[in-house]
Amino acid sequence: MSEPSSDQVNARQIQAMFSRIVPRYDRMNRWMTLGLDGRWRRAAARKAEPEDGWALDLGAGTGDLSRALHQAGARRVVSADFSRRMLVAGQAKAAAGHHRQPSWLLADAPALPFADDTFDAVVSGFLLRNLVDLPAGLSEMIRVLKPGGRLVALDITHPPAGPLAAITRGTFHRLVTPLAGRLSGDRDAYRYLAESLSGFPEAPALAALIAEAGGQEAGFQRLGGGAMALHWARKAAGSPGGRSQGSPAA
């Protein structure tokens, strides 16, 4: 049996970390964004234009973005995540809040179990930084989109150059994430959060990667004082799907 690759090891470590922080995940999201993450997720859902279509929430966590997609008019939402504990928590939260349940699915971004051209929208919230192979993940997201469908991704980004950038970066690295580690009781997890941004493309470079993966009209909007970004693109009409596997979302 061959040894696992470094990417496989890293992916398993990230998976284990997210599974570990499930009980504190929602609370820490609210605290770290001053409660703005819900507004940003709703903006992402609207940008996806899911009206009466099928939407994939990739890296769905406990389902906040999935719920926003339903509210934005999606006919059906598939909530996919590589952490089973996140999915179980999401199901329980939707039931407790009497929210519409999406279809929950255990899946990983670099190898999605869907046929080409399945979804009208593919969205993600705070996922892209965690992909060990970002180009592969973006290619898969484009592959499972229908021609004309929209990819939307919300994530932390590098603030634009200037005095505000230094303040934002210093606050994030020296105050927010260390304090989050102490409050959550999992310092390693929130240390990783700060480190995950170090090798992540700046917003214009990420838009270029999305375009290289097959997204047309790629663009982005900065949020949260420049520390967050909402990226989007469309799959070209008539674009070939790439490899085909699996079946339409169950």
C-alpha positions in Angstrom: 0.0 0.0 0.0 1.4 3.4 -1.0 2.0 6.1 1.6 -0.5 9.0 1.6 0.6 12.2 -0.1 1.3 15.4 1.8 -1.9 16.8 0.3 -3.9 13.9 1.6 -2.3 14.2 5.1 -3.0 18.0 5.1 -6.6 17.4 4.0 -7.2 14.9 6.8 -5.7 17.2 9.4 -8.0 20.1 8.2 -11.0 17.7 8.2 -10.2 16.6 11.8 -9.8 20.2 12.9 -13.2 21.3 11.6 -14.9 18.2 13.1 -13.3 19.1 16.4 -14.7 22.6 16.6 -18.3 21.8 15.6 -19.8 22.6 19.0 -18.2 26.1 18.9 -18.3 26.8 15.2 -21.4 28.9 14.9 -20.7 30.9 18.0 -17.2 31.7 17.0 -18.3 32.7 13.5 -20.7 35.3 15.0 -18.1 36.6 17.4 -15.2 36.9 15.0 -17.3 38.8 12.4 -19.2 40.9 14.9 -22.4 39.2 13.7 -21.8 40.2 10.0 -21.3 36.7 8.6 -25.1 36.2 8.2 -25.3 39.4 6.1 -22.4 38.3 4.0 -23.9 34.8 3.4 -27.2 36.3 2.3 -25.3 38.6 -0.1 -23.5 35.5 -1.5 -26.8 33.7 -1.9 -28.4 36.6 -3.8 -25.3 36.9 -6.0 -25.7 33.2 -7.0 -29.1 34.0 -8.5 -30.5 30.6 -7.5 -34.2 31.4 -8.2 -36.1 28.1 -8.9 -32.8 26.3 -9.6 -30.6 23.7 -8.0 -27.8 25.0 -5.8 -24.7 23.3 -4.3 -23.5 24.8 -1.0 -19.9 23.4 -0.9 -18.2 23.3 2.5 -21.6 23.9 3.9 -20.6 23.6 7.6 -23.8 23.8 9.7 -25.9 25.1 6.8 -26.2 28.9 7.2 -25.5 29.6 3.6 -27.8 26.7 2.5 -30.6 28.4 4.4 -29.8 31.7 2.7 -30.0 30.0 -0.7 -33.4 28.6 0.1 -34.5 32.1 1.2 -33.1 33.5 -2.1 -35.4 31.2 -4.0 -33.5 28.0 -4.7 -35.8 25.1 -5.5 -33.4 22.6 -4.1 -30.1 22.9 -2.2 -27.5 20.2 -1.7 -25.3 20.9 1.4 -22.0 19.2 1.0 -19.1 19.1 3.5 -16.2 16.7 4.2 -16.9 16.7 8.0 -19.7 14.3 8.9 -20.0 16.0 12.3 -20.7 19.4 10.6 -23.4 17.8 8.6 -25.0 16.1 11.6 -24.9 19.5 13.5 -26.5 21.2 10.5 -29.3 18.8 10.2 -30.1 19.2 13.9 -29.9 23.0 13.7 -32.3 23.1 10.7 -34.7 20.8 12.5 -34.6 22.8 15.8 -35.2 26.1 13.9 -38.0 24.5 11.8 -36.0 25.5 8.7 -36.3 23.8 5.3 -33.9 20.9 5.2 -31.4 20.8 2.2 -30.0 17.4 1.0 -27.0 16.7 3.2 -24.1 15.0 1.6 -20.6 14.0 2.7 -18.3 15.1 -0.1 -14.9 16.8 -0.8 -14.4 19.7 -3.2 -11.5 18.2 -5.3 -13.6 15.2 -6.3 -17.3 16.0 -6.3 -19.7 13.0 -6.8 -21.9 14.8 -9.3 -22.3 14.6 -13.1 -21.1 17.5 -15.3 -23.6 20.4 -15.6 -25.7 19.5 -12.6 -26.2 22.8 -10.7 -27.6 26.2 -11.5 -25.4 27.7 -8.8 -22.4 26.5 -6.8 -21.6 28.6 -3.7 -19.1 28.4 -0.8 -18.6 30.3 2.4 -15.1 30.3 3.9 -14.1 27.2 2.0 -11.5 28.1 -0.6 -8.6 28.9 1.9 -8.9 25.4 3.2 -8.5 23.6 -0.1 -5.1 21.9 -0.4 -5.4 22.1 -4.2 -7.3 25.3 -5.0 -7.2 25.1 -8.8 -8.5 21.5 -8.6 -11.4 22.6 -6.3 -12.3 25.5 -8.6 -12.2 23.3 -11.7 -14.6 20.9 -10.0 -17.0 23.7 -9.0 -17.1 24.9 -12.6 -17.4 21.3 -13.9 -20.6 20.6 -12.0 -22.2 24.0 -13.0 -24.7 24.1 -15.8 -23.6 26.3 -18.7 -24.6 29.8 -17.7 -24.7 28.8 -14.0 -23.0 31.0 -11.4 -20.1 30.3 -9.0 -20.0 32.4 -5.9 -17.4 32.2 -3.1 -17.2 34.2 0.1 -13.9 34.1 2.0 -11.4 36.1 4.1 -8.9 38.0 1.9 -5.8 40.1 2.1 -6.9 43.8 2.6 -5.7 46.2 -0.1 -2.4 48.0 0.4 -2.4 51.0 2.6 -2.5 52.1 6.3 -5.8 50.3 6.9 -4.3 47.0 5.7 -1.6 47.0 8.4 -4.3 47.7 11.0 -6.6 45.1 9.7 -3.8 42.5 9.4 -2.5 43.2 12.9 -5.9 43.1 14.5 -6.7 39.7 12.8 -3.4 38.1 13.6 -2.6 39.5 17.0 -6.0 40.0 18.6 -8.9 38.3 16.9 -7.5 34.8 16.2 -5.5 34.5 19.5 -8.6 35.6 21.5 -10.8 33.2 19.5 -8.4 30.4 20.4 -8.7 31.1 24.1 -12.5 31.6 24.0 -13.0 28.4 22.0 -10.6 26.3 24.0 -8.9 25.2 20.7 -5.9 27.4 20.1 -4.5 25.2 17.3 -7.7 25.6 15.3 -7.7 29.3 15.4 -4.0 29.6 14.9 -4.6 27.7 11.7 -7.2 30.2 10.7 -4.6 33.0 10.7 -2.0 30.8 8.9 -4.4 29.7 6.2 -4.5 33.2 4.8 -0.7 33.4 4.3 -0.5 31.4 1.1 -4.0 32.3 -0.2 -4.1 34.4 -3.3 -5.0 38.1 -3.1 -8.5 39.0 -4.4 -7.5 39.9 -7.9 -5.3 36.8 -8.2 -8.1 34.6 -7.0 -10.4 36.1 -9.6 -7.8 35.2 -12.2 -7.6 31.6 -11.0 -11.4 31.3 -11.2 -11.2 32.6 -14.8 -8.5 30.0 -15.6 -10.7 27.3 -14.2 -13.4 28.2 -16.7 -15.3 31.0 -15.1 -16.4 33.9 -17.3 -17.2 37.4 -16.1 -15.1 36.7 -13.0 -15.2 39.6 -10.5 -15.2 40.3 -6.8 -16.4 42.8 -4.2 -14.6 43.6 -0.9 -16.6 43.4 2.3 -15.8 44.0 6.0 -13.4 46.9 5.5 -11.5 44.9 2.8 -10.9 41.9 5.0 -13.5 39.8 3.2 -14.2 39.3 -0.5 -17.2 38.0 -2.5 -16.0 36.4 -5.8 -18.3 35.3 -8.7 -18.2 34.0 -12.2 -20.4 32.3 -14.7 -19.8 29.0 -16.6 -19.7 29.8 -20.3 -22.8 28.7 -22.3 -21.9 25.6 -24.3 -18.8 25.0 -22.2 -17.7 21.3 -22.0 -18.2 19.8 -18.6 -14.9 18.0 -18.3 -14.8 14.6 -16.6 -18.2 13.1 -15.8 -18.9 11.0 -12.7 -21.7 10.2 -10.4 -25.2 11.2 -11.0 -27.4 14.3 -10.4 -27.8 15.3 -6.8 -29.8 12.8 -4.8 
